[in-house]
């Protein structure tokens, strides 16, 4: 994968915090910045996927009215927690 340089502007306090943490972790500030960005992107992309899935589920519900009762969902979750694989309730 090709890489590119990207500059960021930090206030002095943030820069010093970053430098101190890098020293404590025996890592380069570059590594900390890159790791923080990758972790943030992963978290936000996961949240976006979940929001899209929720909207799709809501759309299906609005079209079909199909839902799962609370008790059926709890029963299914309890079975999963015990290691019993059952089909998702309908």
C-alpha positions, 0 to 999 in steps of 0.5 A: 500500500502506498503511503503519503505524508499528511501534516497536522497542526497541534497546539503546544499542550497536545503536542507535549502530551503526545510526546510524553505518551510516546516516551512512556510507551517507547513508541514514536509520536508518528506511531501513536498518531497513526494508531489513533487515526486507524482506531478512530476510523475503524470505530466510526465506520463500524458505527456507520455500518450499524446505523445503516443496518438499523435503518434497513431493519426499520425499513423492513419493519415499516414495509412488512410489520414483521417483528420479534417478540421480546420473550422470543428474543430473550429465549433465543439469546439465552440459548445462544449464551448456553451454546445452543444454536437455534434459528433466529426467531421469526 
